[in-house]
Amino acid sequence: QAQLVESGGGSVHPGGSLSLSCAASGITFSINDMGWFRQAPGKEREWVATISRLGITNYADSVKGRFTISRDNAKNTIYLQMHSLKPEDTADYYCRRFPSRATQGYWGQGTQVTVSS
């Protein structure tokens, strides 16, 4: 079964760190751009970061300088390292395999991140 599975979510205090992983099974993504999105309660899903198939990264202004996206194609896994977390980072975080000309897109099921004191 093709799927993306996120892990690493949890609860932290403001200023803390978390590292999320997204492992692909049944699919590969070496030719795809990959990304992280998040959805806070009562809000629209928003883009957080993207890493291209060539390793070029882009970040939303709200997380720039605090979050780092990376990928390991050999392990079929992408990561999101999050530092200096703020309460407004609280959300469900989803990984995304963007579609390419030859492959369809996929969403993971999400992992919850809560930042509170």
Buried (B, 14 or more C-beta within 10 A) or exposed (E): EEEBBBEBBEEBEEEBEBEBBBBBEEBEBEEBBBBBBBBBEEEEBEBBBBBBBEEEBBBBEEBEEBBBBBBEBEEBBBBBBBBEBBEEBBBBBBBBBBEEEEBEEBBBEBBEBBBEE
